[in-house]
Amino acid sequence: LCGVYLQQKKGKEYLSYCDRQIAFIDGVLSKYPHDDDYRKELLQQKKYWLDAK
């Protein structure tokens, strides 16, 4: 799953699918600093992607 590399337009960086998911989750986490239930769910998803790397 994570071995699939996708081109990201800005900066033309190559990030794996997992890295993109993790970056997206980090962005969402920064928008919801006080929503503990939502954050817990997101952190579990982030752990899944980190483990998948």
VENQUI-V780942 format. One record per pair of residues at least 6 apart in sequence whose C-alpha atoms are under 6 Angstrom apart, sorted by the first residue. I is the first residue (numbers start at 1). J is the second residue. Records with the same first field share a line. If there is no record, write none. Layout:
# VENQUI-V780942
I = J  J
This chain:
# VENQUI-V780942
2 = 16  17  18
5 = 16
7 = 14
18 = 49
22 = 46
